[in-house]
Amino acid sequence: MATGDKTIIASKNYVDTATENMVKDDVATTFTAPQRVSSTNEDDGSIDFRNSNDFDITLDDATDITVTSIDGCDGQSGVIVIHDRENIDSWSDDFGWLGDTPADETDLGIFSYKIVAGNLYIAEVKN
């Protein structure tokens, strides 16, 4: 037996028991990557879902909302907040709307999304 927070296992390798079962936010793994919780600003209207779960977008001019990538993001969900949404020109076909594509009549749009089997599903939360 070892002392401290190290344990000797049968193969005689050392395992750091203080961190072996913890989710680490500095390493993208199959388990931890979809659990990122930081908010990313994507003010050009192009969203890369590999960067974060939640997105905060301010549109100063007419902008198309597009998807850069959802590769490796299966199971991920989050929120997209769009300020000045009246400046949305269009949504790319990558967004699978649950219901109609919303009219961009108000200043603030809040949308919930889920990525399942390589498909991006989105619904408006607040209008």
Backbone as a ProteinNet text record, in pm:
[ID]
protein_1_A
[PRIMARY]
MATGDKTIIASKNYVDTATENMVKDDVATTFTAPQRVSSTNEDDGSIDFRNSNDFDITLDDATDITVTSIDGCDGQSGVIVIHDRENIDSWSDDFGWLGDTPADETDLGIFSYKIVAGNLYIAEVKN
[TERTIARY]
83.1	0	86.9	37.4	108	43.5	109.6	55.7	7.7	-61.2	-109.1	-226.9	-236.1	-348.3	-306.1	-209.2	-167.6	-194.3	-236.1	-264.2	-188.6	-129.9	-63.5	-167.7	-183.5	-278.4	-200	-271.2	-209.4	-97.8	-110.2	-6.7	114	109.8	216	227.4	122.6	118.1	59.1	98	43.5	-77.8	-183.3	-304.7	-326.8	-346.6	-374.9	-523.8	-558	-698.7	-767.3	-692.8	-754.2	-815.8	-768.6	-819.5	-869.9	-852.4	-886.7	-1034	-1123.5	-1265.7	-1328.6	-1248.4	-1300.3	-1314.4	-1417.3	-1430.9	-1333.5	-1251.8	-1151.2	-1192.9	-1194.9	-1238.6	-1125.5	-1004.3	-892.6	-856.6	-933.6	-905.7	-1035	-1032	-1150.9	-1146.2	-1234.5	-1243.9	-1385.7	-1409.6	-1543.3	-1646.4	-1611.3	-1706.2	-1713.9	-1600.1	-1602.4	-1628.2	-1598.7	-1611.2	-1751.2	-1860	-1992.1	-2033.9	-1953	-1991.6	-1930.3	-1870.9	-1816.6	-1930.7	-1909.1	-2016.9	-1984.3	-1869.9	-1838	-1921.3	-1941.9	-2015.5	-1915.2	-1941.2	-1851.2	-1921.9	-1852.6	-1906.3	-1872.1	-1972.3	-1955.2	-2022.4	-1965.9	-2033.9	-2038.5	-1970.1	-1980.5	-2095.7	-2169.9	-2284.8	-2250.5	-2123.2	-2079.6	-2051.7	-2120.7	-2111.2	-2034.1	-1927.5	-1850.3	-1884.2	-1967.3	-2016.7	-1908.3	-1789.8	-1678	-1618.3	-1648	-1587.8	-1657.4	-1785.2	-1860.2	-1996.1	-2071.2	-2210.5	-2304.2	-2269.2	-2355.1	-2289.1	-2373.3	-2321.9	-2398.8	-2325.7	-2383	-2342.3	-2439.2	-2411.2	-2477.5	-2401.2	-2455.5	-2435.5	-2545.1	-2540.1	-2551.7	-2443.2	-2444.1	-2500.7	-2484.6	-2528.9	-2604.6	-2663.4	-2733.1	-2636.5	-2676.5	-2587.6	-2662.4	-2594.8	-2645.1	-2594.2	-2680.5	-2638.8	-2602.1	-2476.8	-2425.5	-2357.1	-2330.6	-2262.7	-2124	-2019.1	-1883.6	-1861.5	-1897.9	-1879.2	-1959.3	-2009.1	-2066.6	-1993.3	-1879.8	-1803.4	-1764.7	-1792.3	-1755.4	-1843.5	-1957.5	-2043	-2172.5	-2183.7	-2305.5	-2337.3	-2462.1	-2505.6	-2498.2	-2434.2	-2419	-2549.4	-2575.6	-2690.2	-2649.6	-2728.9	-2696.1	-2793.2	-2749.7	-2833.8	-2758.2	-2832.1	-2779.3	-2860.8	-2792.9	-2858.6	-2815.3	-2914.1	-2882.3	-2941.9	-2852.9	-2892.9	-2905.8	-2998.2	-3024.7	-3060.6	-3146.2	-3181	-3255	-3303.1	-3365.1	-3265.3	-3135.1	-3030.6	-3001.7	-3077.1	-3057.9	-3113	-3025.8	-3069.8	-3130.6	-3061.5	-3110	-3041.1	-3097.8	-3039.8	-2996.5	-2878.1	-2833.7	-2919.2	-2916.6	-2993.9	-2944.4	-2829.9	-2776.8	-2866.8	-2945.9	-3034.3	-3163.3	-3189	-3313	-3416.3	-3501.8	-3597.6	-3707.9	-3735.6	-3849.6	-3963.9	-4041.2	-4140.7	-4090.8	-4158.3	-4120.7	-3995	-3920	-3808	-3868.9	-3818.2	-3882.9	-3870.4	-3970.6	-3963.4	-3870.7	-3790.4	-3690.9	-3745.1	-3846.2	-3917.8	-3874.3	-3801.9	-3766	-3614.9	-3574.7	-3432.8	-3355.4	-3416.8	-3346.4	-3409.7	-3324.5	-3371.1	-3294.5	-3365.4	-3301.8	-3346.7	-3248.2	-3275.2	-3204.6	-3272.1	-3215.3	-3184.3	-3071.5	-3036.6	-2987.3	-2991.1	-2938.3	-2881.2	-2762.9	-2699.5	-2713.6	-2780.2	-2808	-2770.1	-2682	-2642.1	-2602	-2526.4	-2476.8	-2578	-2693.3	-2796.8	-2815.5	-2834.5	-2853.2	-3000.2	-3063	-3203.9	-3210.8	-3298.3	-3305.8	-3451.5	-3480	-3614.6	-3600.5	-3693.5	-3693.3	-3747.4	-3676	-3717.8	-3793.3	-3745	-3806.4	-3817.2	-3928.3	-3947.5	-3977.9
-119	0	124.4	225.5	352.6	450.1	559	659.5	780.6	868.9	991.1	962.2	1037.6	1016.8	938.1	849.3	757.7	615.3	530.3	390.9	301.9	195.3	99.3	-3	-21.2	-121.3	-243.8	-349.7	-478.9	-470.5	-382.6	-375	-294.5	-249.4	-169.3	-30	16.3	154.9	240.5	365.8	457.4	528.3	538.3	607.3	721.7	840	954.9	951.4	897.1	880.7	1013.8	1120.2	1250.3	1306.6	1263.6	1320.9	1218.8	1088.9	991.3	988.2	1020.2	1015.2	1153.5	1254.5	1390.2	1430.1	1511	1569.8	1686.4	1689.7	1794.5	1887.9	2019.1	2112.9	2160.7	2112.4	2153.4	2049.5	1940.1	1832.4	1797	1800	1759.9	1610	1538.6	1394.7	1361.5	1237.6	1196.6	1235.2	1226.5	1256.1	1405.2	1474.9	1612.3	1717.3	1692.8	1798.4	1858.5	1779	1839.6	1910.1	1906.2	1966.1	2102.6	2161	2295.8	2391.2	2484.7	2574.8	2721.2	2752.7	2892.4	2946.5	3075.1	3140.9	3198.5	3181.1	3229.4	3336.2	3445.9	3551.6	3520.8	3514.4	3484.1	3596.2	3716.8	3834.5	3841.9	3748.7	3749.1	3662.2	3601.7	3519.2	3376.4	3341.3	3205.1	3133.9	3021.2	2952.3	2822.1	2808	2683.8	2615.5	2512.8	2447	2370.8	2355.5	2291.4	2382.9	2513	2610.1	2622.2	2593	2618.9	2552	2559.9	2515.5	2633.4	2748.2	2865.5	2976.3	3048.7	3151.1	3280.2	3391.3	3523.8	3603.9	3642.1	3705.7	3842.6	3943.7	4077.7	4110.7	4142.9	4170.2	4320.5	4380.6	4523.8	4554	4461.8	4479.6	4355.8	4362	4247.2	4129.2	4015.6	3900.5	3771.1	3676.9	3540.9	3460	3383.7	3297.2	3162.3	3122.4	3000.8	2912.5	2788.9	2692	2665.8	2686.3	2653	2503.4	2446.2	2302.8	2253.1	2128.3	2055.5	1922.4	1906.6	1781.9	1748.7	1627.3	1581.6	1634.6	1692.9	1756.3	1680.5	1555.8	1479.1	1475.9	1501.3	1502.6	1640.2	1733.9	1868	1945.1	2026.6	2116.4	2247.7	2349.3	2478.7	2585.4	2709.3	2824.8	2920.3	2975.5	3080.2	3205.9	3312.2	3440.5	3535.4	3596.1	3690.1	3825.5	3925.2	4064.1	4131.1	4224.8	4294	4193.8	4100.8	3993.3	4041.7	4165.1	4218.8	4230.7	4216.6	4219.5	4082	3979.2	3846.8	3849.5	3824.7	3812.6	3675.8	3570.7	3434.4	3339.8	3219.3	3109.6	3005.1	2947.8	2844.2	2719.2	2634.5	2510.8	2410.2	2437.6	2347.7	2343.5	2448.5	2455.4	2381	2275.2	2198.5	2252	2339.4	2406.8	2312.3	2315.4	2244.4	2345.4	2345	2449.1	2539.3	2651.3	2744.3	2821.8	2860.6	2952.3	3080.8	3131	3246.4	3374.6	3458.4	3592.5	3675.1	3755.5	3833.6	3973.1	3979.4	4103.8	4176	4108.7	4170	4185.3	4260.5	4287.2	4164.9	4084.7	3975.7	3841.8	3748.1	3613.1	3513.5	3419.9	3314.8	3181.1	3098.4	2972.4	2858.7	2746.5	2626	2528.8	2456.6	2361.2	2229.9	2126.2	1994.3	1933.2	1872.2	1805.7	1655.1	1588.3	1445.3	1379.4	1280.8	1202.8	1293.3	1397	1486.3	1586.8	1596.4	1692.2	1795.7	1919.9	2031.5	2068.5	2049.1	2083.9	2208	2301	2428.9	2472.6	2540.8	2593.9	2728.7	2815.2	2945	2930.8	2989.2	2986.1	3113.2	3227.6	3356.1	3439.6	3506.4	3599.4	3735.8
0	0	0	-60.6	-66.7	30.5	55.2	146.3	67.5	135.9	70.8	-20.5	-131.6	-221	-345.4	-329.8	-436.1	-389.1	-480.6	-448.5	-546	-497.2	-584.5	-626.7	-756.5	-804.1	-850.5	-885.5	-915.2	-1018	-1117.2	-1219.6	-1172.5	-1049.4	-988.3	-1049.4	-1117.6	-1165.4	-1055	-1052.8	-953.8	-1012.6	-932.6	-973.7	-875.8	-929.2	-845.2	-811.4	-695.7	-659.8	-633.4	-615.6	-592	-719.9	-837.1	-961.2	-1061.8	-1037.8	-1141.1	-1177.5	-1087.3	-1115.7	-1129.1	-1147.9	-1159.1	-1305	-1334.8	-1466.7	-1472.8	-1576.3	-1590	-1702.2	-1674.3	-1777.2	-1867.4	-1844.2	-1927.7	-2033.3	-2039.9	-2133.6	-2205.8	-2340	-2415.7	-2438.4	-2372.4	-2389.1	-2434.2	-2466.3	-2508.5	-2403.7	-2278.1	-2171.2	-2139	-2133.8	-2084.7	-2190.7	-2316.5	-2417	-2422.9	-2422.7	-2429	-2301.4	-2196.6	-2070.2	-2046.8	-2148.7	-2133.7	-2101.2	-2013.2	-1975.4	-1997.9	-2050	-2072.6	-2188.3	-2188.3	-2295.2	-2394	-2521.8	-2626.1	-2707.4	-2733.3	-2818.1	-2962.9	-3047.3	-3189.7	-3268.3	-3262.6	-3316.9	-3468	-3536.7	-3682.9	-3730.7	-3637.7	-3673.4	-3708.4	-3705.6	-3735.4	-3604	-3580.9	-3452.1	-3468.3	-3390.1	-3385.2	-3254.2	-3260	-3140.1	-3065.3	-3124.3	-3054.4	-2949.2	-2955.7	-2864.7	-2730	-2724.1	-2602	-2609.1	-2501.5	-2500.3	-2521.5	-2466.9	-2469.4	-2551.3	-2627.3	-2717.8	-2698.6	-2700.2	-2685.4	-2807.8	-2889.3	-3017.6	-3021.4	-3057.7	-3080	-3227.2	-3293.6	-3437.2	-3461.5	-3509.8	-3538.9	-3676.4	-3769.1	-3906.9	-3951.6	-4070.5	-4127.8	-4135.5	-4080.1	-4064.8	-4091	-4157.3	-4171	-4052.1	-3987.1	-3876.5	-3937.8	-3920	-3982	-3878.1	-3917.4	-3832.4	-3890.6	-3810.6	-3852.8	-3840.5	-3723	-3702.8	-3583.1	-3596.6	-3483.5	-3466.5	-3535.9	-3529.3	-3385.9	-3343.7	-3210.3	-3100	-3134	-3033.2	-3005.3	-3051	-3025.4	-2876.8	-2842.9	-2703.9	-2639.9	-2705.8	-2650.2	-2660.6	-2560.5	-2563.6	-2500.6	-2525.6	-2468	-2513.1	-2495.7	-2524.4	-2616.4	-2711.7	-2799.5	-2771.6	-2729.2	-2704.3	-2815.2	-2881.4	-2990.2	-2955.5	-2945.1	-2922.8	-3059.1	-3071	-3198	-3307.1	-3272.9	-3365.5	-3488.4	-3486.4	-3607.1	-3722.1	-3689.6	-3792.4	-3852.7	-3814.3	-3874.4	-4016.1	-4114.3	-4253.3	-4278.6	-4229.4	-4250.8	-4153.5	-4141.8	-4065.7	-4167.3	-4150.7	-4244.6	-4229.4	-4331.4	-4331.2	-4228.2	-4164.4	-4061.1	-3938.1	-3917.5	-3801	-3831.5	-3756.6	-3770.7	-3674.1	-3722	-3634.8	-3589.1	-3461.1	-3403.8	-3403.2	-3507.5	-3529.8	-3640.8	-3659.4	-3766.1	-3729.4	-3832.7	-3810.6	-3755	-3643.6	-3579.9	-3661.4	-3648.4	-3707.3	-3619.8	-3682	-3607.4	-3579.8	-3493	-3468.7	-3341.9	-3255.8	-3128.1	-3117.1	-3016.9	-2993.4	-2946.1	-2858.1	-2792.6	-2830.2	-2870	-2898.4	-2813.5	-2752.9	-2674	-2731.8	-2766.2	-2834.4	-2761.4	-2752.2	-2692.6	-2805.1	-2794.2	-2899.1	-2839.3	-2921.3	-2885.8	-3012.8	-3001.9	-3115.3	-3094.4	-3189	-3179.1	-3311.4	-3305.1	-3423	-3539.8	-3510.2	-3614.3	-3666.1	-3601.9	-3641.2	-3531.5	-3572.2	-3480	-3474.9	-3358.6	-3339.2	-3252.5	-3289.6	-3220.2	-3205.3	-3094.7	-3069.5	-3000.4	-3028.1	-2963.2	-2821.4	-2725.4	-2585.5	-2550.8	-2600.8	-2568	-2694.6	-2708	-2819.4	-2763.7
[MASK]
+++++++++++++++++++++++++++++++++++++++++++++++++++++++++++++++++++++++++++++++++++++++++++++++++++++++++++++++++++++++++++++++

